[in-house]
Amino acid sequence: MNDANFPPISRRVQAIAVSATKAMAQEAARIGGCVSLGQGVPSFATQPAVVDEVIRTLRNHPASGKYTLQTGLPELRRRIARALREERGVEIDPESEICLTVGAMEGLLATLLTLVDQGDEVILPSPTYASYIEQIHLAGGVPVYAPLTADWGLDLEAVRRAVTPKTRALMLCNPGNPTGNVFTNAEVLALCDLAMERNFVVVVDETYDYLVYDGRTPLSPLALPQCRNHVVCVSSLSKKYALTGWRIGWVTAAQGLMAQIMKVHDAATICAPTPSQHAALAALDADPAWLAECRRQLRRRRELCCRRLDDLRDFFSYVDPRGAFYVMARYLFSDAPSHQVATQLLHGAGVIAIPGGCYGLGGEGHLRLSFGGEEAEINEAFDRIAGWLQAGKKR
Ligand SMILES: Cc1ncc(COP(=O)(O)O)c(C=O)c1O
């Protein structure tokens, strides 16, 4: 960026990079013919009933092509409040404690921009979702890593040690991307107690709360009245209802915090896309059998992925994913950094996997594998990986 003919770029933006997930996908597109265990998108298409309902709404209601209130359609806020009450035991005021956002991503960024000043610190129990790291930098903050335990549980002492007077937030992905872990209620409670004691905010990303394989939905700390001023929950319909491209998510927080986050949301986007808000309403009211079938298929894909990894036990070890659709596979066949191994796998086997190093401290030495794809793709990817590893043994 020292070219005199090039305009100066902000330090904030110079500090960030395009995520490895997208970079791997771009490189794979250049190579051609690759199969993916990379990007975190389930293979399902948006439900036809949702598409039909959005088309009908756009045809019959001219306002559905216009802005909504900044916080979103009142009926959608009320519908989400109902779902939160029924599914998570969380009581929120749909008038003042929720805002629809452009995916969870906007909600997360708006939250960080609200909480973090230049040089402030944000704790990341890690490995963690890679985009948090870039968003913290974008807000001028400093990510502080608190490594998870070997089986991806919370190391509360590591978190305690990471807290300083500059700590403004801790970001928790529960269930977790990239580890597939699910933090226990006791772990979530302990973090909230610490947040209240040291006056920072726990930002919980609940994007995958619908997908817990033992059926035990994790505690949403907004359900605890005593924590409300120290918790922001962010969620999304992207993965749950195959709406990734519609860009619809939300933030829930106590009224005082929400009012501040709203200022960022208003300045950045005005409102979440109105047709997508109608899609969200339709998805929430659609036949629950659709979601049950997605869950069933993802459970099968998880079993398949684990079985295929077990067949490669000389080459990989892993912790059983308990939620979401990812597994962090530790590779035993190389000492090279994960970026190098992922690149070798891409060029040598034509398989996309995401280098674990991009998920912060504790991620190195792993590849993140997604089992959101169809079974045929998962099998093809593992066939290729197995062939590539065997060929490497003979070389
Ligand atoms: C943990 C996590 N949070 C947020 C997102 C982005 O969600 P959205 O599409 O709602 O912006 C993703 C997408 O992969 C994710 O894995």
The ligand as an ORCA input file, in Angstrom:
! r2SCAN-3c Opt
* xyz 0 1
  C     -20.775    -19.025     13.940
  C     -21.330    -18.260     12.794
  N     -21.859    -17.055     13.022
  C     -22.356    -16.326     12.019
  C     -22.330    -16.784     10.716
  C     -22.900    -15.939      9.632
  O     -24.288    -15.979      9.710
  P     -25.204    -15.093      8.774
  O     -25.317    -15.773      7.446
  O     -26.499    -15.042      9.492
  O     -24.571    -13.735      8.668
  C     -21.772    -18.031     10.426
  C     -21.674    -18.543      9.053
  O     -20.956    -19.439      8.736
  C     -21.277    -18.787     11.505
  O     -20.752    -20.004     11.302
*
